[in-house]
């Protein structure tokens, strides 16, 4: 059984969008508790994120004026970017630490050949070049993909986004790069209203698969078998980054897809047919039990269980 790295810091709990916000610290607390008590917990290799410099990777994709404005907002005690996206005093530093954790994850996967799961918040796949939105501050997966292409022997990187919401920020930041493919399965209609099937990118390296409300694991399995796996296999990525959101479960309060936690184990096994160089990074998922059980199913499948 291969080792599996989990990259996590209690500092990720200190991003505080408020007591009634769905994207709260309890999400990580629930996941960590579940992983610590898993029957295969001994196979998890826990890592703290490094204190690596992240200014260049962040400003490579995000407008420096936005980055500075975010820094100043946090320094002033925080506030709203939009109606859903809240910055607290610690949020800027925590968001930078999240970027470092995703980059550490890239390094771990490429150097060891094992997989890693970045348990970080705030999430990132809605954050665009000029502004955060949808609970997201920095576009973690897109930053990680561009960083990976700078590493030796990496020619192509793919991002699979199975969060229930379309990763509009990720797509916008990678769709014009011929060495990055992006695939998203997401509820439609739903926030943020992007991700039409007609959005294919300049090099046809974007595959959007809108899913109707009420879709089940059977519907997703059909898309994996006939769309996702052929698309990603044809691209032949050296690294697969998964924007691992778990808000498509039937129990989740923010969407209307009807997956079960075990479905994510099936998705992971499909991905292993493409490459075993996989980096998972947390995006959404707001029912604590369904979220933690879905993460467990993902990791168990990668461990071959």
Secondary structure, DSSP 8 states (H G I E B T S, - for coil): ---EEEEE-GGGGG----TT-SS-THHHHHHHHHHHTSTTGGGEEEE-------HHHHHHHS-HHHHHHHHHHHHTTEEESSSS-EEETTHHHHHHHHHHHHHHHHHHHHHHS-EEEEE-SS--TT--SS--BTTBSS-HHHHHHHHHHTSTT---EEEEE-SSS--HHHHHHHTT-TTEEEEEEEESS-TT----TT---TTS-EEEEEE-TT-BHHHHHHHIIIIIHHHHHHHT-SEEEEEE--TTBTT-TT---BB-HHHHHHHHHHHTTT-S-EEEEE-----HHHHHHHHHHHHHHHTT-
